[in-house]
Amino acid sequence: MKDKSFAEKNNNPEVKRTRVVVGLDIGTTKIACFVGRKNEHDKIEIIAMGKSESLGVMRGVVSNIERTVQSINTAVEATQEAVEGALKIKNVHVGIAGQHIRSMQHRGIYTRRTTNGEISQVDIDAFVDDMYQMVMNPGEEIITVIPQEYIVDGEPEIKDPIGMAGVRLEANFHIITGQVTNVQNITRCVDRSGLSVKDIILEPIASAEAVLSEEEKEAGVVLVDIGGGTTDVAVFHDGLIRHTAVIPFGGNVITQDIKEGCRIMQRQAEMLKVKFGSALASESKENEVVCIPGLRGRDPKEITLRNLASIIQARMEEIIELVNLEIKSTDYEKKLIGGIVVTGGGSQLKHLTQLIEYLTGMDARIGYPTEHLANTNDIDVLSSPKYATGIGLVLKGFEHFEAAQPWEQQPSSKQEDPLIEKAIADKQEKIKTHSNAERRGEFFDRILGPVRKFFDDSED
């Protein structure tokens, strides 16, 4: 995909001077690549995007390496074309999902080596690193460790202990794990595409970053991201993530149900779902009919919208019930004032929020990934819920960069983070050469100045 407005942005020299982050959403139905930067108002602008059909991913898991690499290349090339050579995509923040993902709560203990001084970010990082050393089940590895409340020398419910005095640190951690082989397959696909994985981020966490406000996270909210192959769930309360889950059903299952129920082709079923799909059969009229062309001169097939909606509603009810079970498995079922925010491509079904509210008894709204984006000409293009994960990956990428140690924030000559641009390097070299020349001039002026002054005085 190439959008004229994206290309126009890149003629602005400000784009070339600003650090940018790339998010790569490897989904079941599409692979999307987003390039974002922060403007002068500290808001994120998406300066380029590209997407392609996902050919080698099933239910969030890579099932064919070569076809996935092909799809990634297509999406990245479209994004590269949109920036018109101003930037070269190299490092990417990649999303991960799939039924193999699971989460758990764990209490960790860390004793500082010194009893003097304040608790620093170094102590917190060491504590988190200790959690990554936990022994997991065979074939599993830790993807993300998210600290929750801390306990400092027995004092509970501390959200940020940095700057406090204390020796013994305890904390509740939300730990997300996945199958080693599935994580390796995603990394392998990205590597074969000539890219480098900067970070792997759980997709519901990325989507939540794009569509939820801080007030909702504080009040308590459930993020439900209905993708093509999976439905991702994330529960927040008191501003912290409390539970994550991946349900192995998504929009593709609904399409398959329509295909089998109406006995039509897959592409026709997808078209019907997108154009006429509704999650509530009672909202469709029985006399509304859609005609599907027949095969090889056969008579066209008539499908009532009421029948179509009945097929969709049956499957959506199943997905929503599974989401409800995940909510009930936590201790926060009665504390989620913010209700449910549903996003992803599957959230575009008509009357979906009404069905969710009816089945769960909780308020519901559609989540659009513009919560933290700058208001630009492209905002309408980017506001589709299906882009929530990709935009969220960019947001998480900036969060990772800003939380990095100062020495990590200085890109080396061997690895720019996350984009390498020869034009920028050349410009910096010119500036450096000019600066060195100025310094040499100042040096000689300082050394030879008195000598010149002596000769000048002698001539007088």
C-alpha positions in Angstrom: 0.0 0.0 0.0 1.3 3.4 -0.9 -0.5 6.5 0.2 0.3 9.9 -1.4 0.1 11.7 1.9 2.6 9.3 3.4 5.0 10.1 0.5 4.5 13.8 0.8 5.5 13.7 4.5 8.9 12.2 3.6 9.8 15.3 1.6 10.0 17.0 4.9 13.6 17.0 6.1 12.3 16.8 9.7 11.4 13.1 9.0 15.0 12.3 8.1 16.3 13.8 11.3 13.9 12.1 13.7 14.3 8.7 15.3 11.7 6.3 13.9 10.4 2.9 15.0 9.1 0.1 12.8 6.3 -2.3 13.8 5.8 -5.5 12.0 2.4 -7.2 12.5 2.6 -10.9 11.3 -1.0 -11.9 11.4 -3.1 -14.7 10.0 -4.8 -12.7 7.3 -2.4 -9.9 6.7 1.2 -8.8 7.3 1.4 -5.0 8.0 4.5 -2.8 8.4 4.3 0.6 10.1 7.0 3.3 10.4 6.3 5.9 13.0 8.1 8.9 14.5 7.4 11.4 17.3 6.6 15.0 16.3 7.4 18.1 18.2 4.3 17.7 20.4 5.4 14.2 21.5 2.7 12.5 19.5 3.2 9.6 17.2 2.9 10.1 13.5 2.8 7.1 11.1 4.9 8.2 8.2 4.6 5.0 6.1 2.8 1.8 6.0 2.6 -1.3 3.8 0.6 -4.5 3.9 0.3 -7.8 2.1 -1.8 -11.0 2.3 -0.5 -13.4 4.9 0.2 -16.7 3.1 2.1 -18.8 5.6 0.5 -18.1 9.0 -2.3 -20.1 10.6 -3.9 -19.0 13.9 -1.0 -16.7 14.7 1.6 -19.4 14.2 4.0 -19.7 11.2 3.1 -22.8 9.2 5.2 -22.1 6.1 8.5 -20.3 6.4 9.0 -19.4 2.7 5.5 -18.1 2.1 5.7 -16.0 5.3 9.0 -14.6 4.2 7.5 -13.7 0.8 4.6 -11.9 2.5 6.9 -10.0 4.8 9.0 -8.9 1.9 5.9 -7.7 0.0 4.7 -5.6 3.0 8.2 -4.2 3.7 8.8 -3.3 0.1 5.4 -1.4 -0.1 6.5 0.5 3.1 9.9 1.2 1.7 8.3 2.5 -1.5 6.1 4.8 0.6 9.1 6.5 2.2 10.7 6.9 -1.3 14.2 5.8 -0.3 14.5 8.4 2.5 14.9 5.6 5.1 16.1 2.0 5.0 14.0 -0.4 7.1 16.3 -2.6 9.2 15.2 -3.3 12.8 11.6 -4.2 13.6 9.4 -4.7 16.6 7.4 -7.9 15.9 4.1 -9.1 17.4 3.5 -12.6 18.5 0.3 -14.5 19.3 -1.0 -18.0 18.9 -2.6 -20.7 21.1 0.9 -21.6 22.4 1.0 -18.3 24.4 0.2 -18.6 28.1 0.6 -16.3 31.1 1.1 -16.8 34.8 1.6 -14.8 38.0 4.8 -15.2 40.0 6.2 -13.7 43.2 9.9 -12.9 43.0 12.4 -11.9 45.7 15.6 -9.9 45.1 18.2 -8.7 47.7 20.3 -5.7 46.9 24.1 -6.2 47.2 24.5 -3.0 49.1 22.4 -1.7 52.0 23.4 1.9 51.3 22.0 4.2 48.6 18.7 4.3 46.8 16.9 1.7 44.8 17.9 2.4 41.2 16.8 1.3 37.7 19.8 -1.0 37.7 18.3 -2.9 40.7 14.9 -3.2 38.9 16.6 -4.4 35.7 18.6 -7.0 37.6 15.4 -8.1 39.4 13.6 -8.5 36.1 16.6 -10.3 34.5 16.4 -12.8 37.4 12.9 -13.7 36.4 14.0 -14.5 32.9 16.2 -17.2 34.4 13.2 -19.2 35.7 13.1 -22.9 34.8 10.2 -23.4 32.3 8.5 -26.5 31.0 10.5 -28.3 28.2 10.0 -26.5 24.9 8.8 -23.2 26.5 10.6 -19.9 26.9 9.8 -16.6 28.6 8.8 -13.9 26.2 7.9 -11.0 28.5 8.2 -10.2 32.2 6.0 -7.4 33.4 6.5 -6.2 37.0 3.4 -5.3 38.9 3.3 -4.2 42.6 6.5 -4.2 44.6 7.1 -4.8 48.3 10.2 -3.0 49.7 11.4 -4.3 53.1 7.9 -5.6 53.9 6.1 -2.4 52.7 3.4 -3.5 50.2 1.6 -2.0 47.2 4.5 0.1 45.8 4.2 0.8 42.1 7.6 2.5 41.6 10.3 1.8 44.2 13.0 3.8 42.4 14.5 6.4 44.7 13.4 4.6 47.9 15.8 3.1 50.5 15.5 -0.6 51.0 17.4 -3.9 50.8 14.9 -6.6 50.2 12.7 -6.3 47.1 9.7 -8.5 46.3 7.3 -8.2 43.4 4.4 -9.8 41.6 5.3 -10.5 38.0 3.0 -11.2 35.0 5.1 -13.6 33.0 4.2 -14.5 29.4 5.6 -17.7 27.8 5.5 -19.3 24.4 6.8 -22.3 22.6 10.5 -22.0 21.7 10.0 -23.3 18.1 7.2 -20.9 17.3 9.3 -17.9 18.6 12.3 -19.2 16.6 10.2 -19.5 13.4 9.0 -15.9 13.6 12.6 -14.8 14.2 13.8 -16.9 11.3 11.2 -15.5 8.9 12.2 -11.9 9.8 16.0 -12.7 9.5 15.4 -14.3 6.1 13.7 -11.1 5.0 16.9 -9.2 5.6 15.5 -7.6 8.8 16.6 -7.8 12.4 14.2 -8.4 15.4 14.6 -5.6 17.8 11.9 -6.9 20.2 9.1 -9.5 20.3 5.9 -8.2 21.8 2.7 -10.0 22.7 0.0 -8.7 20.4 -2.7 -8.0 22.9 -0.3 -5.8 24.8 0.5 -3.9 21.7 -3.2 -3.6 20.7 -4.0 -2.3 24.2 -1.3 0.3 23.9 -3.0 1.6 20.7 -6.6 1.7 21.8 -6.8 2.1 25.6 -6.5 5.3 27.6 -4.7 5.5 30.8 -8.0 6.2 32.6 -9.5 2.9 31.3 -6.4 0.9 32.4 -6.7 2.5 35.9 -10.4 1.9 36.2 -10.2 -1.7 34.9 -10.9 -2.8 31.4 -10.8 -5.9 29.1 -9.1 -5.6 25.7 -10.5 -8.1 23.1 -8.6 -8.1 19.8 -10.5 -10.3 17.3 -8.0 -11.1 14.5 -8.2 -13.4 11.6 -6.8 -16.5 13.4 -7.0 -15.7 17.1 -8.8 -13.6 19.6 -6.4 -11.9 22.1 -7.5 -10.9 25.6 -5.8 -8.6 28.1 -7.2 -7.6 31.4 -6.0 -4.3 33.1 -6.7 -2.9 36.6 -5.0 -0.1 38.6 -3.0 0.7 35.5 -1.4 -2.7 35.4 -1.9 -5.8 33.2 -3.4 -8.6 35.2 -4.2 -11.3 32.7 -3.5 -12.2 29.1 -4.9 -15.1 27.0 -5.1 -16.1 23.3 -8.2 -17.9 22.1 -7.7 -20.0 18.9 -10.7 -18.6 17.1 -11.0 -15.5 15.0 -12.6 -14.0 11.9 -11.4 -16.8 9.6 -13.6 -19.3 11.5 -16.6 -17.2 10.9 -15.8 -17.0 7.2 -15.4 -20.8 7.1 -18.8 -21.2 8.8 -20.4 -18.9 6.2 -18.8 -20.9 3.4 -20.1 -24.2 4.7 -23.5 -22.9 5.9 -24.3 -21.2 2.6 -22.3 -23.6 0.4 -20.4 -20.9 -1.4 -16.7 -20.1 -2.2 -14.3 -18.9 0.5 -13.8 -15.5 -1.2 -17.6 -15.0 -1.5 -18.0 -15.9 2.1 -15.4 -13.3 3.2 -17.1 -10.7 1.0 -20.5 -11.4 2.5 -19.1 -11.2 6.0 -17.3 -7.9 5.4 -20.1 -6.1 3.4 -23.3 -7.5 5.0 -22.2 -9.3 8.2 -24.0 -8.7 11.5 -23.5 -10.2 14.9 -27.3 -10.0 15.7 -29.7 -11.9 13.6 -32.7 -10.0 15.1 -31.4 -6.8 13.6 -31.6 -8.2 10.0 -34.7 -8.3 8.0 -35.9 -11.7 6.6 -36.8 -10.2 3.2 -33.3 -8.8 2.5 -31.6 -11.1 0.1 -28.1 -11.1 -1.5 -27.5 -13.0 -4.8 -24.2 -14.9 -5.2 -23.2 -15.7 -8.8 -23.3 -19.5 -9.6 -20.5 -21.5 -10.9 -20.1 -22.3 -14.7 -23.5 -21.0 -15.7 -25.4 -22.4 -12.7 -28.2 -20.4 -11.3 -27.2 -17.7 -8.8 -27.7 -18.5 -5.1 -29.9 -16.3 -2.9 -28.9 -15.8 0.7 -31.0 -13.9 3.2 -29.2 -11.5 5.5 -31.1 -13.0 8.5 -29.6 -16.4 7.7 -26.1 -14.9 7.3 -26.4 -13.1 10.6 -27.6 -16.3 12.3 -24.4 -18.1 11.2 -22.2 -15.2 12.4 -24.0 -14.8 15.7 -23.6 -18.5 16.6 -19.8 -18.4 16.2 -19.5 -14.9 17.8 -21.4 -16.1 20.9 -18.9 -19.0 21.2 -16.0 -16.6 21.1 -17.5 -14.2 23.5 -18.3 -17.0 26.0 -14.6 -18.0 25.9 -13.6 -14.4 26.5 -16.1 -14.3 29.4 -14.5 -17.4 30.9 -11.1 -15.8 30.8 -12.5 -12.7 32.6 -14.1 -14.9 35.3 -10.8 -16.8 35.8 -9.3 -13.6 37.2 -10.1 -11.9 40.5 -11.2 -8.7 38.7 -14.5 -9.7 37.2 -16.4 -7.3 39.4 -13.8 -4.5 39.3 -13.7 -3.7 35.6 -15.4 -0.4 35.5 -14.2 0.3 31.9 -16.0 -2.7 30.5 -14.8 -4.3 27.3 -13.0 -2.6 24.4 -13.1 -4.7 21.3 -10.7 -4.1 18.4 -9.1 -6.0 15.4 -10.6 -6.7 12.0 -13.3 -8.9 13.5 -14.6 -5.9 15.6 -16.0 -4.3 12.4 -19.1 -6.6 12.4 -22.3 -4.6 12.8 -24.0 -4.8 16.2 -21.1 -6.6 17.8 -21.0 -4.4 20.9 -24.7 -5.0 21.5 -24.1 -8.8 21.5 -21.1 -8.4 23.8 -23.1 -6.3 26.3 -26.0 -8.8 26.2 -23.8 -11.9 26.8 -21.4 -10.4 29.4 -23.4 -7.7 31.1 -20.5 -5.3 30.7 -20.3 -2.0 28.7 -18.5 -2.4 25.4 -17.1 -0.1 22.7 -15.0 -0.4 19.6 -11.3 0.5 20.0 -9.8 2.6 17.3 -6.0 2.9 17.2 -5.9 6.7 17.2 -5.7 7.2 21.0 -2.1 8.3 21.0 -1.6 9.3 17.3 -1.2 12.8 16.1 -4.1 14.3 14.2 -2.8 14.2 10.6 -4.3 13.8 7.2 -3.8 10.1 7.4 -5.9 9.6 10.5 -8.9 8.3 8.6 -6.7 5.7 6.9 -5.2 4.5 10.2 -8.3 4.6 12.3 -9.4 1.1 11.3 -9.4 -1.4 14.2 -7.6 -3.9 12.1 -4.4 -1.7 12.4 -4.5 -1.7 16.2 -1.7 -4.3 16.6 0.7 -2.7 14.1 0.3 0.8 15.5 0.6 -0.6 19.0 3.9 -2.2 18.1 5.3 1.2 17.1 4.1 2.7 20.4 5.7 -0.1 22.4 8.9 0.4 20.3 9.1 4.0 21.4 8.4 3.0 25.0 11.2 0.5 24.9 13.6 3.1 23.4 12.8 5.7 26.0 13.2 3.2 28.8 16.6 2.1 27.5 19.9 3.0 29.3 21.6 6.2 28.0 24.3 4.2 26.3 21.7 2.1 24.5 20.2 5.2 23.0 23.3 6.2 21.1 23.3 4.2 17.9 26.7 2.9 16.8 28.1 3.1 13.2 27.4 -0.6 12.9 23.8 -0.6 13.9 21.3 2.3 13.7 18.2 1.9 15.8 15.9 1.1 14.1 16.6 2.5 10.6 19.9 3.0 8.7 20.0 6.0 6.3 23.1 6.7 4.2 22.0 10.2 3.7 21.9 10.9 7.4 25.3 9.3 7.8 26.8 11.5 5.0 25.2 14.6 6.5 26.6 13.8 10.0 30.1 13.2 8.5 30.0 16.6 6.9 29.0 18.2 10.1 31.7 16.3 11.9 34.3 17.4 9.4 33.2 21.0 9.6 33.2 20.8 13.4 36.7 19.3 13.4 37.9 22.1 11.1 36.5 24.7 13.4 38.2 23.0 16.4 41.5 22.9 14.6 41.1 26.6 13.7 40.4 27.4 17.4 43.4 25.4 18.5 45.8 27.2 16.1 44.3 30.5 17.1 44.9 29.7 20.7 48.5 28.6 20.2 49.6 31.0 17.5 47.6 34.0 18.6 50.3 35.4 21.0 52.9 34.9 18.3 50.9 36.9 15.7 50.2 39.6 18.3 54.0 39.8 19.0 54.8 40.3 15.3 52.0 42.8 15.0 53.3 44.8 18.0 56.8 44.7 16.5 55.7 46.2 13.2 54.2 49.1 15.1 
